[in-house]
Amino acid sequence: MHDEAASVLGGVAGHAGLFSTAEDLSKILQMILDKGIYKGKRFIEASTVSLFTAKYSEQSTRGLGWDTKSPNGSSAGNLFGPLSYGHTGYTGTCVWTDPDRKLIVVFLTNRVYPTRNNSKIGEVRPKLHDEVVKSLE
């Protein structure tokens, strides 16, 4: 992994986010999209899902568990709905869910390899999400 702080802690750190597979992340996101139920089994109460996927304050786009869609400059692009929620990782990874479209996007990258001097991921993420929505319309 290319996160020195997590590496110092043996590879596991509370601040380090999306270290998983696309398949496992999609399962977790599907469970959250389905208000805490996955394959017929409840894992999280619906009220908890609602609390963690909603915008927490008018001063920020952050929720208690996720980022929420900002009207301008969101990594989710311009076409994801206003109720969308997601998470971005330092290495370029991100996940976004648009509950209105029942759409989940998992984008796993490593923008810090071979060098950290690559900030183009900020341009790629919103374009990717917009293209996914366009391809489904």
N, C-alpha and C positions, 0 to 999 in steps of 0.2 A: 504494500500500500504506500501511497505517496503522501502521507500525513505524518509528519515527524512527531507531533504531540501524541498521536495514537500509538505510534511505533514505540515511543519511550514507555508507554503504559502496556506494552505487550501486545499491541494491535487492537485493543478494545478501549474505547473512550466514549464517554457520554456525549461529547460534542461531535463525534464522527458519525455521519449519517448513513448514506445509502451504500452499504457494503453487503450486497446480496446478489441474487440472480434475478433476471427479468421475470422468470416464472414465479418465484416466490413473492416478489414485490407485487405482481399482478394479482396473486391470490389475496394478499393483504388488502390491496386497494379495492378488489371486488367485494370483500367482506365489509369494508367501510362504506362503499357505495350502496350495499344492501343493508345499511343501518345495523351492522354488527353481526349479520348472519352469513355463514359460508357453508355451502352444501347442506343446507337445512339445519345447521347447528348454530346456536347463538353463542358468540364469543365475547361480545361487548354490548352493553345496553344501548338501545337506540338514542336515548337521551345523552349518553356520553359521546357518541359519534357526533350528534348535532352540536354539542358544546365544543368539541375539539375541531370541527370543520368550519365553524362560523368565525367571522371577524370579531375580534375581542374588543376593539376600541376604534374610535373614529380617528385617532392619532396615528394609526399604523394599519398596514394590511395584514399583519400577523394575527393568527388565531392562537388558541392555547396549544394546539398540536400541529397546525399546518400554517402555511402562508395562504392568504386568500387572494383572489384576483384583483389586481389594481386596475383602474380604468385606463391608465397610460403606463407604458414601459414594463409591462408584466412579462416574465419569462414564459408565461403561457400564451403569449401572443395577443392578437386583437380579437380572435374569433371564439375563444372559449367564453362560456357564459359567466355572468356575475357571481354565481354561487360556486364557482370552481375553487378548488383548493389543491395545493401541491407542496413540494419540497425540492429545494435545490441543494446540491452538494458541492463542496469546494473543488473537487476534481472534475466537475462538469456534469455529473449525473443529475437527473431530475425526474420527478414523477408529477403528473398533473391529472386531476380527475374533473370532468365536467358532468355533474349530476344531471343537468337538463338533457344532455345528449346521451347519457349512460356511456360516456367515453373515458377510457383510461389510456394514458400514454406513459410508457416507461422508456426512458432514454438514458442508457448507461454509456459513459464515455470516460476517458482519462486525459483531460486537457493538460495535465501537468507533466506528461511524459512526452518527449524526453526533457522538456524544460518548463518551468513555471511562467516563462515570458510569453504566454499565449493567452490573451484575453478575448479571443474571437468567439468563444462559447456564448458570450453575452449576445452576440448577433445571431448565432445559430439557433438557440433555444426557441425564441419567439417565431422565427420563420418555420422551424420544424412543426410546431404546434398548429400554426395557421395552415400549413400544407396538409397536415393530417385531416383537419376539419374540412378543407376544400375537397380533398379526395373522397370524403364520405357524402358530400352534398350532391 
